[in-house]
Amino acid sequence: MANASICAVIDRMMRLYIGKNHQESATPAQSIFRLAGNDEDALTFALGFLLAHDPAFCAKLVRRLHLARRNPLKPGYSVHLQEVTDRRFGRRDIVIEDGEMRIVLEAKIGGAEPTADQLLKYGAESSLWNKYKLRAVVALTQVELASATREKVRAKLAEQNIGFYEIRWHEIVDLVLSHSPSDDSAVSRYLFDEFIHYIRSDYRMGYYDAEILIQDVDLRNAKIFREGWMYVTDPKKDKKAPLYFAPYFTRRGDNSGISMISRVVDTRTVVLAETENLPVPATDEYRVRWEEGLTLLRELAEQRGFVHYEVRLFFLDRPITFRTTPLSKKAFNATKPSKQIPSQIPKGFSLGFDDLLRE
């Protein structure tokens, strides 16, 4: 009954335009969160509101960062937006605290990323951190941080017993989509739905720039994908931020094509001969798989001569087989003349879910 009432109210609402939108082609605001704007501050305000509104959602974000495992309904979290304690140490976009934990999130949109100096500034106010056992600075971005920035910030903050973590906007979307509000009220469900409308429709950052990355994968790399849950590519040529990766296995004969897909958990630009730091795994199985993937990749890189060059690693979820008969380029191109898979797939090539999964 409550859901029906809300829908009825929405149906009766007139269109809302913001700013000089009197042209006939203007698009009305699609979400209540648009009232705060459509810039970086507005998006962090919207996220901060959800975190404060539902402690279970806040706890899920904390767990996604692998920082705490507590009763999600236990009270105690507080959320601060644009916190300033001393202007020498900057303005913090979002701060999450409880009696033992302090997490500072620095959010960037589009192709922007925080500098090392900006992130380190948040850790410099030592008197603010002293009373907390668990301390963290988090970069919330759409794009991958430069490896030099990541390693410098991680090392410097570790000297102060402050952890450094990364999370992407598409992971926030994933958390929102998978979350059932703890009070199961129509209002809470409406708010979480509104956030999705905001980030996908009103908000212009583009929280990801590819749905499914498609790349040719030979037999050697197919083994790394299946057993090590990993894919390697050239960071200069392949800059897409995809939600999923689907290899095009280049086996000879009728078995070549696309038959498996895997969610992209994280990406890192690294030198294989030097890297030791893995993303924090959700379970031991991820850790074991990714360690195996790195071992196999180093062997391949040694043989093919790129072990001392920067590469981009995709850390993947468990691969899923979604087709028993692989989808070939020939078959796809025959049914999708408007969206062809090239005979030699270039770096950064991607397809939408509708293009691929409906085949």
N, C-alpha and C positions, 0 to 999 in steps of 0.2 A: 504494500500500500504506500509506504514511504517513497519507494523508487518511482511509482506511478505519479505521485504528487510532485516530485522534483521535475520529472519529465514534462508534466503539464505546465509547470511554471516556466520552464525553458522554452516550450513551444509558444507561450504567450509573449515572450520577451521580444522587443524591437531590436533591430541591428544596432550595434554600438561601434562607432568609428572614433579613432583617436588621432588628433592632430588635423592637418589640412588634407582630410581624406574625402572631400566633397565630390570628387570625380566619380562618374558612374562605374568606372572599373575598380574603384577602391575596394579593398578586402576588409570586412569588419573584424573586430577582435573576436577570437575564437575561444578565449579562456579568461577566467577571472584573474589569473596571474599576469596577463598582459597589462593589467592596470598599473602594475609597478614598472612597466617599461619592457624593452626588448634588448637590453644590453647585458653586460657581464654582471653588474650589480643586481639587476632584476632576477636573473636566473639563480644566483646564489641566495637571494631572498626567498625565492620559491622553494628551493631545496631546504633551506634552513627552517622554513615554516613547516614542511612535512616532517622533518626530523624532530622538531619540538612538539608537533601535533600527536605523533604516534611513537611512543618509546620503543615499541617492538621494531619499527622500521629503523629507528636510530641504532638499535642493537644489531640489526642485520648489516648496516653499513660498517659498524665497528668490527663485526665478525668477518666481513669481506676483506677488511684490511688485516685480519689475523692478529688483532691487537687485544681482544678480550673475549672470553666466553662466559657470559653471565646470564642470569635469568632476565629475558627480554622484557618482562612485565614489572620487574623490580624498579621502583622509582629511584631517582637520583641523578639522571642525566640532566644537564642544562646546556642550552645552545645559545651562543652569542654571535651576532652578526656585526661585521665591521668593528670589531673590538679594538680599541686604542687605549693603552695604559700609559704609554710614553711615546711621543711622536718620533723619537730617535729609533724606535724598534718597529715602526711601520704599523699599518692597519691590517688586521687579520680578517679575511673574508668570512670564515666560519670557524668557530671554536666549540668543541664538544668537551664537556667536563663531567666528572663525578668526583667523589671524594678521593679517589686514588689515581685518576687518569686525566690527562690533558692532551687533546688532539687539535692541532691547528691545520686547517685546510686552506691552501692557496689555490683559487680557481682561475683558470684561463679559458677563453673561448676561441673557436676557430683555429687558426694556425699558430696562435700565440703560445708561448711557454714562459714560465718564470725564470729569471736569471738565478745563478748560484748565490749571488750577493743578496738578492731578495729573500730567498728561502733561508739563508744562514742568519739573516737579520732577526728572524722570528725566534731563533734559539739563543740570541745574544743576551736577552733579558733574564739572566740566571735566577734572580730573586723570584721571578714569577713561576719558575719550574720546580723550585726546590721542594715544595710540599707534595709533589706527585711522584708515585712510584713508576707509573707507566706514562711515557712521554713520546709524542710523535709529531712530526711535521709531514703533511701529505700534499703532494701536487695533484690537483684535479684538472685534467686537461683533455682535449680532444686528440692532440697529436702526441707522439712519443717524445720524451725528453732526450736531449742530446746526451750521449754516453758520458762526455766529459763533465757536464753539469751534474748528472746523477752520481757519479763516483766521487766528485769533490764534495757535494753536499752530504752524501752518506758518511764519508770519512770524517768530516769536520763535526757533524752533529753527534756522531758516535762518541767523540771525545767528551761530550757533555751528557752522555747516556740518554740521548734523544734518537729515536729511530726515524728513518726516512722511508716513506712509502709513496707509491704512485697508484692512481686509479683514473679510469677514463670515463667520460660522460656516457658512453654506450653501456658501461657497467652500471651506472646509476639508473639508466633506463631499464636495464634488465632487472635490477632490484625492485623498481617501482612496479613493473609489469607482473612480477612474480609474488608481490606482497598482498596478503589479505589483511586489511586493517584490523587491529587487535580488538576494537570495539564492535566490528562488523556492522557499523551503522551506515545508513544510506549517505549521510553527509561525508563521512570519511572516504567511502568508495568514490563519491563524486570528486573529492579533492584530489585523490590520486589519479583519477581519470583526467582531470583538468590539467595536471602537471604533464601528462603524456601529450595531451592536445597542444599544450604550450610549447614544449620542446620540439615537437614534430611539425607543428603548423605555424603558430605565431612566431616562435623564436627562430631566428635566422642563422644560427651558428652552424647548423649541419653537424649533429653530434657524431655522425660517422659519414664517410664518403664512399662506401661500397658495402653492399649487403653480402655478396659471396665472391671472394677473390678466386679466380680460376687460373691455374698454371699447369703447363706441361710438367710431368714428373716421371723420370725414368725409373728403372727397376731398383737402382741403388737408393734413390731418394724415397721410393715407395716404401722400402723397408724402414727407413727412418721415420716416415709418417706413421706407419702402422705400429711399429714397436716403440718408437721414441716420442710419439705425439709431438712432432716438431717439423718445421719447414724452414729452409734457409733461402734468402734472396739477396739481391743487390740493393742496398739502401739508397743509392743514387738514382736508380731506375724504377724502383718499386716503393712508392711513398703512400700508397693507399692505406686507410684505416678501416679494414673490413670487420664485419661481425662474424663471418664464417669463412673457412677456407675449404675448397673442394678441389682435390688434385685431378688432373686429366692424365690418367695413367697411359703412357706411350708404349705399352706392350704391343708386339706385332700380332696381326690377326684380328679375330673378332672380339678379343677381350680388351682392346684399347677403348678408353673413354672415361666418363665420370660415373662413379657408382658409390662414392663415399663422401662424407662431409664432416667437418669438425668445427666447433666453436673456437674462436680465437680468445684465449684467456689473457694473454699478454704479448707484447712485442718488445724486443730489446735490440739495439744496435751495439755490436760487440766485436772484439777481435778474438777469434776462437782460441788462439794460442795463449791468450791472457785471461779470459773470463773465468771466474769461479763463482760469481754471484748469480744464483737462480732467482726468479720470482718466488715469493713465499708461497709454497704449494698449499692447496686446500686440504690435501690428505697425503699420507705416505705414498700412496699409489702414484700420485702426480710426481712427487719427488723422484721416485725410482724410475719412472718412465722418462722424465726429462733428463735425468743423469745419464740414462742409457742413450737418449737422443744426442746429447752432447758428445758422448764417447764415439758414437757412430759418425757424427758430423766431423769431429776432429780427424778421424781416420780418413774420411773422404776428402777433407780440406788439405791434408798432408799430401795425398796422392794427386790431387788436382791443382795444387799450388796456390790456394787462397787462405791458408791458415793464419797468415800474418796480415791479412787485409780486413777492413771492417765489413761485416755482414749484418744483415737484419734477420733476427730469429723470431719465428712465430711459435710461441708456446701454446699448445693446443689442448683441447678437451679430448675425451675418449672419442676416437673416430666412430662414426655410425654409417652402416651400409644402408642406403635408402633406395637402391635399385639392384635387382638381381642381374639384369642385363645392362651393362654399361651404356651410357648415352654417348654416342659417337658424334663427332663434328658433322659428319655427313647427315646423320638422322636429325640432329638439332637444326641445322641450316635448312633442311627441307621443310620443316614445319614452322620455322621462325625466320622468314626472309628479311624481316626488318631488324633482326638482331642476330648477326652471324658470329660464330666462333671461328676465328682465323685458323688457317692450316698450321701456322706457327704462332702460338699464343704469345703476345707481347707482355712485357712486365707491366703489372698494374691492371690487367684486364679483369673485368668483373661482370657479374650478372645479377639481376634482381631475383628475389625468391619466386616471383611469378614466372619469370623466364625459365628458370631451371626446374623447380619442384613440381610444376604442373605438367611437365613432359611425361 
